[in-house]
Amino acid sequence: MKLLLRILPLACSAAAAASCGGGVERTPLIVEVGSAAPGAPEAPDAPHAAAPREGAAGDHRFCGWLHEFLGDPASTDLGYDTFAARAEAFDAVHPKWWRVASPTTFENHPRGRSAPFAGFHDPRVLDRTTPGGGRTRLVPLVAAVDRPDVVAVHAMIHDPALRAQHVAGLVALAVENGYDGLDIDYEHLASVLGPGETVEAERASFSAFIDELSRALHAAEKTLSLAVPAVASATGVFDYEALSASADHVHVMSYDYHFGGGAHAGPVAPLGWVERTVAYIGGLDGGARREKFILGLPNYGLLGPEAPGDGGAVVGCEPLGKCLELAGGDGYDTSTDHMRRCPEDGAARLAAGRAPNRVLASGEHLFFEDLGSLEEKVAAARRGELGGVTYWSIGGEPGGAAFFSMIERHFPR
């Protein structure tokens, strides 16, 4: 999951300034093995403890991520307010509250900033999840996305002693803060390989780490979920078969086929690409793993040059409400021939599916999702008998209440 560059930032008014940061204590925090977050909720009593629910039907059919929109506190608040209003619709929520700081430590704030992530331990989440007596499970995200954090993960998974400390630290985070489990999002591991290091070795080490972490969290009656990129083979770092054998749920990030900072803009999640990933999941272990996989949807779009070399930057438009404003209402195109000529596609020629887009007066091309294009992907997940859907990120959903009704039709409680 990427924190994309955003257009049309909304400023937080002076009256709303207190709530833009989620009303949390603004102190830096580094957590090592055995240390709890200052001001964290007490560990819940037994009725609120999360037991691992591997393979349970409908256990995780709808969830979503929350995160801080850097430089855009109004959008951060929109996400947290939307969750507060719709908490009963979610089986679990994954706020991005932690990141890897070193091979054995974790921080609750961005690198280079002392203030915690906006929304950290926000009562809009704590009061409406299991710590506050709600039905929605609280499974915060621990991220390693930026290069220094990814390098730390790479070093950790290849060193048994560091791996054991890392696992113990994650278990401590979950237990001492009263979380139901943790959602792990460690990305870009192939990008930090050194001379003589191989993707195959990285895959084996990462899978071994996840297995060790899963056993430790389950022993503490906590769950483990993962965020992984969409793939159609076992050639990369993320081995769907091994990871789904260990984790309770695997969130497949079926977006960023085209991405912010890429060579050109195009559909964020072409339908043919999504369907190919769903089909691959269906073949794992004779189809027995399908319910563990949760399809990730994009609540954002892209803006930039459509062809490589046209000049200009590809930036994100998040959440989708902003993209719809740029598109000027309903008068946008819903099809594109981009995938028939996309250099990223090679010879696959994946179907775009419904692909809302518009060429703006500036000459930049806006690609985004609407309710119809998201429903195509949700329907693909349902046909493939996956366990459910998730999305990056909560707030500003196209159609508002209609979005949640659409999810309920395809994945009813």
C-alpha positions in Angstrom: 0.0 0.0 0.0 1.4 3.3 -1.1 1.0 6.7 0.4 0.4 8.5 -2.9 1.0 12.1 -3.8 -2.4 13.7 -3.6 -4.1 16.5 -5.5 -6.7 19.0 -4.2 -5.7 18.8 -0.5 -8.4 20.0 1.9 -7.2 22.2 4.7 -8.3 21.5 8.3 -10.2 24.5 9.7 -9.1 26.1 12.9 -12.4 24.9 14.6 -11.6 21.3 13.5 -7.9 21.4 14.4 -8.3 19.4 17.6 -9.9 16.5 15.8 -7.7 16.4 12.7 -5.0 14.7 14.7 -7.5 12.2 16.1 -7.2 13.7 19.6 -4.2 11.6 20.5 -1.1 12.3 22.5 1.6 13.8 20.3 4.7 12.0 21.7 7.1 9.9 19.8 7.2 6.2 20.6 9.6 3.4 19.9 8.5 0.0 21.1 11.0 -2.8 21.8 10.3 -6.3 23.1 8.0 -6.2 26.2 7.2 -2.5 26.1 3.6 -1.2 25.8 2.3 1.9 24.1 1.9 4.8 26.6 -1.8 5.5 27.0 -2.8 2.3 25.2 -6.0 0.6 26.2 -5.7 -2.1 28.7 -5.5 -5.7 27.4 -9.2 -6.9 27.1 -10.6 -9.5 29.3 -11.2 -13.0 28.0 -14.5 -12.3 26.3 -12.7 -9.7 24.1 -9.6 -11.8 23.4 -9.3 -12.8 19.7 -8.8 -16.5 19.1 -7.4 -17.5 15.7 -10.3 -18.3 13.4 -8.6 -20.1 10.5 -11.0 -21.1 7.7 -14.1 -19.9 9.4 -16.8 -18.9 6.8 -17.6 -15.2 6.8 -15.0 -14.5 9.4 -13.3 -11.7 7.5 -15.7 -11.0 4.6 -15.3 -7.2 4.8 -12.6 -5.0 6.2 -10.6 -1.9 5.4 -7.5 0.1 6.1 -7.3 3.5 7.8 -4.2 5.8 7.5 -3.0 9.3 7.8 -3.2 11.4 4.7 0.1 13.3 5.1 -0.6 17.0 4.5 -4.4 16.4 4.3 -5.9 16.1 7.8 -9.4 16.6 6.5 -9.1 13.3 4.4 -7.7 11.6 7.5 -10.7 12.7 9.5 -13.0 11.6 6.7 -11.7 8.1 7.0 -12.0 7.9 10.8 -15.4 9.5 10.8 -16.6 7.1 8.1 -15.4 4.1 10.1 -17.1 5.5 13.2 -20.4 5.8 11.4 -20.2 2.4 9.6 -18.2 0.3 12.2 -20.9 -2.4 12.3 -20.5 -3.1 8.6 -16.8 -4.2 9.1 -15.7 -7.5 10.4 -12.2 -6.0 11.1 -10.4 -2.7 10.7 -6.7 -2.2 10.0 -5.5 1.3 11.0 -1.9 2.0 10.0 -0.6 2.7 13.5 2.9 1.1 13.4 5.9 0.7 11.2 9.2 -1.2 11.4 12.0 1.1 12.7 14.8 -1.4 13.0 15.1 -5.2 12.8 13.8 -5.4 16.4 11.9 -2.1 17.1 8.6 -0.5 15.9 7.4 3.1 16.0 4.0 4.7 16.0 5.1 7.7 13.9 6.6 8.3 10.4 10.3 8.3 10.0 11.7 11.7 10.6 8.7 13.0 12.6 8.2 12.8 16.4 4.4 13.1 16.4 2.4 9.8 16.1 0.4 8.9 13.1 -2.8 11.0 13.0 -5.5 8.7 14.4 -3.2 6.6 16.5 -5.4 4.9 19.2 -8.2 7.2 18.2 -11.4 6.7 20.3 -13.4 6.6 17.0 -11.8 3.2 16.5 -11.2 2.0 20.1 -14.7 2.7 21.2 -16.2 0.8 18.2 -14.1 -2.3 18.1 -13.5 -5.2 20.5 -11.6 -3.1 23.1 -14.7 -1.0 23.5 -17.1 -3.9 23.4 -17.9 -3.7 19.6 -18.1 -6.6 17.2 -15.5 -5.3 14.8 -12.0 -6.8 15.4 -9.1 -4.3 15.8 -6.2 -5.6 13.8 -3.7 -2.7 13.3 -1.3 -2.6 10.4 2.4 -2.8 10.9 4.2 -1.5 7.8 7.6 -1.6 6.1 7.2 0.3 2.9 9.9 2.9 2.7 13.4 1.7 1.9 15.1 2.0 5.4 12.2 0.0 6.9 12.3 -2.6 4.1 16.1 -3.0 4.6 15.5 -3.6 8.3 13.0 -6.4 7.5 15.4 -7.9 4.9 18.1 -8.1 7.6 15.7 -9.6 10.1 14.2 -12.4 8.1 17.7 -13.9 7.4 18.9 -13.8 11.0 17.3 -16.3 13.4 18.1 -14.2 16.5 16.8 -10.9 15.0 13.7 -12.8 13.7 13.0 -14.2 17.2 13.2 -10.7 18.7 11.1 -9.2 16.0 8.4 -11.8 16.5 8.5 -11.3 20.3 8.1 -7.6 19.8 5.1 -8.0 17.5 3.4 -10.3 19.9 4.0 -7.8 22.7 2.4 -5.0 20.6 -0.7 -7.1 20.2 -1.0 -8.4 23.7 -0.1 -5.3 25.7 -2.3 -3.0 23.6 -5.3 -5.3 23.6 -5.4 -5.8 19.8 -7.2 -8.8 18.3 -4.2 -9.4 16.1 -1.9 -7.7 13.6 -1.9 -7.1 9.9 1.6 -7.2 8.4 2.5 -5.2 5.3 6.2 -5.7 4.5 6.7 -4.7 0.8 9.4 -4.3 -1.9 11.7 -6.9 -0.4 13.1 -7.9 -3.9 14.2 -4.3 -4.4 16.8 -4.5 -1.6 18.6 -7.7 -2.5 22.4 -7.4 -2.5 25.0 -9.2 -4.6 24.6 -12.9 -4.5 21.2 -12.7 -2.8 18.2 -14.3 -4.6 14.5 -13.9 -4.8 14.2 -17.6 -4.0 16.1 -17.2 -0.7 14.0 -14.1 0.2 10.8 -16.0 -0.5 11.9 -18.9 1.8 13.0 -16.6 4.6 9.9 -14.4 4.5 7.7 -17.5 4.5 9.6 -18.9 7.5 9.2 -15.6 9.3 5.5 -15.5 8.8 5.1 -19.1 10.0 7.1 -18.3 13.1 5.0 -15.2 13.7 1.7 -17.0 13.1 2.6 -19.6 15.7 3.6 -17.0 18.3 0.5 -14.9 17.7 -1.8 -17.9 17.8 -0.2 -19.0 21.0 -1.2 -15.6 22.5 -4.8 -16.0 21.0 -4.2 -13.3 18.4 -4.7 -13.4 14.7 -2.3 -12.7 11.8 -3.2 -11.2 8.5 -1.0 -10.1 5.7 -1.0 -7.5 2.9 0.6 -8.9 -0.3 0.8 -7.8 -3.9 -1.4 -9.4 -6.6 0.4 -12.2 -8.4 -0.4 -15.0 -10.8 2.6 -17.3 -10.0 5.0 -18.3 -7.2 8.0 -16.7 -8.8 8.2 -13.6 -6.5 8.9 -13.1 -2.8 5.4 -13.7 -1.7 4.5 -17.4 -1.8 0.7 -17.5 -1.6 0.6 -21.2 -0.8 3.1 -21.0 2.1 1.8 -17.7 3.5 -1.9 -18.9 3.5 -0.9 -22.1 5.2 0.4 -19.9 8.2 -1.7 -16.7 8.3 -5.4 -16.5 9.1 -6.1 -14.1 6.2 -4.2 -12.8 3.2 -5.2 -9.4 1.8 -4.3 -9.3 -1.9 -3.6 -5.7 -2.9 -5.2 -5.9 -6.3 -4.3 -2.4 -7.3 -1.3 -0.4 -8.4 -1.1 -2.1 -11.8 -0.4 1.5 -12.8 0.8 3.6 -9.8 1.8 7.0 -8.6 5.3 7.8 -9.7 5.1 5.3 -12.5 6.0 5.8 -16.2 2.5 6.6 -17.3 -1.1 6.6 -16.0 -3.6 3.8 -16.8 -6.2 1.7 -15.0 -5.3 1.1 -11.4 -6.8 -2.4 -11.3 -7.7 -3.8 -14.7 -10.4 -6.4 -14.4 -8.5 -9.0 -16.4 -5.5 -8.7 -14.1 -7.8 -9.1 -11.0 -9.5 -12.1 -12.5 -6.2 -13.7 -13.3 -5.1 -13.3 -9.7 -8.4 -14.7 -8.4 -8.0 -17.8 -10.7 -4.5 -18.4 -9.4 -5.8 -18.3 -5.8 -8.5 -20.8 -6.8 -5.8 -23.4 -7.8 -3.9 -23.4 -4.5 -4.2 -26.6 -2.5 -7.0 -27.8 -4.7 -9.1 -24.7 -4.0 -9.0 -25.3 -0.2 -7.3 -21.9 0.6 -9.7 -19.6 -1.2 -11.6 -18.4 1.9 -8.3 -17.2 3.4 -7.8 -14.6 0.6 -9.4 -11.2 0.8 -9.5 -9.1 -2.4 -8.1 -5.6 -2.0 -9.9 -2.7 -3.8 -8.6 0.8 -4.7 -10.4 3.8 -3.3 -8.2 6.1 -5.3 -7.3 7.0 -8.9 -4.3 8.3 -10.9 -3.6 11.4 -12.9 -0.8 11.9 -15.4 0.4 11.3 -19.0 -1.1 8.2 -20.6 1.9 7.3 -22.7 5.5 6.9 -21.4 7.7 9.8 -22.5 4.9 12.3 -22.7 6.3 14.2 -19.8 4.7 15.1 -16.4 4.3 13.1 -13.3 1.8 10.4 -12.4 0.2 11.3 -9.1 -2.5 9.8 -6.9 -6.0 11.1 -6.5 -7.3 9.9 -3.1 -10.0 9.3 -2.0 -12.2 8.6 -5.0 -14.5 11.5 -4.1 -11.7 13.9 -5.3 -11.3 12.0 -8.5 -15.1 12.3 -9.2 -14.9 16.0 -8.6 -12.0 16.3 -11.2 -14.0 14.2 -13.6 -16.8 16.7 -13.5 -19.7 14.5 -12.4 -21.2 11.7 -14.5 -19.9 12.8 -18.0 -16.8 10.6 -18.1 -15.8 7.7 -20.2 -16.2 4.2 -18.8 -14.1 2.3 -21.3 -10.5 2.6 -22.6 -8.3 0.9 -25.2 -5.3 1.6 -23.0 -4.7 -2.0 -22.0 -4.5 -3.1 -25.7 -1.4 -1.0 -26.1 0.0 -0.7 -22.6 3.7 -1.5 -22.5 3.3 -2.9 -19.0 1.0 -5.5 -20.4 3.4 -7.3 -22.6 1.6 -9.9 -24.7 -1.1 -10.6 -22.0 -3.5 -8.0 -23.3 -5.5 -8.0 -20.1 -9.1 -6.7 -20.2 -9.6 -3.3 -18.7 -13.2 -4.0 -17.7 -15.2 -0.9 -16.7 -12.5 1.8 -16.6 -13.8 5.3 -15.7 -11.5 7.9 -17.2 -11.3 11.4 -18.6 -8.8 13.6 -20.4 -8.7 16.9 -18.5 -8.2 20.3 -20.1 -4.6 20.2 -19.0 -4.0 17.2 -21.3 -3.5 14.9 -18.3 -5.4 11.6 -18.2 -7.4 10.7 -15.1 -8.1 7.1 -14.4 -10.2 6.1 -11.4 -12.9 3.8 -10.0 -16.6 4.3 -9.6 -19.2 2.1 -7.9 -19.7 0.1 -11.1 -16.1 -0.7 -11.6 -15.6 -1.7 -8.0 -18.6 -3.9 -8.2 -17.1 -5.8 -11.1 -14.1 -6.7 -9.0 -16.2 -7.6 -5.9 -18.2 -9.9 -8.2 -15.0 -11.5 -9.4 -14.0 -12.2 -5.8 -17.4 -13.7 -5.1 -17.3 -15.9 -8.2 -13.9 -17.1 -7.2 -15.2 -17.9 -3.7 -12.7 -15.8 -1.9 -13.3 -15.0 1.7 -14.2 -11.3 1.2 -13.0 -7.9 0.2 -11.0 -5.1 1.7 -10.0 -1.6 0.5 -7.4 1.1 0.7 -8.7 3.1 2.3 -11.8 3.9 4.3 -13.5 7.2 3.6 -14.9 9.0 0.5 -16.2 5.8 -1.1 -18.0 6.2 -4.4 -21.8 6.2 -3.9 -21.5 6.6 -0.2 -24.1 4.3 1.4 -24.6 2.6 -1.9 -21.0 1.3 -1.7 -21.7 -0.5 1.6 -25.0 -1.9 0.2 -23.1 -3.2 -2.8 -20.6 -5.1 -0.6 -23.4 -6.5 1.5 -25.2 -7.9 -1.6 -22.1 -9.8 -2.7 -20.7 -10.7 0.7 -23.7 -10.8 3.2 -23.1 -11.3 6.9 
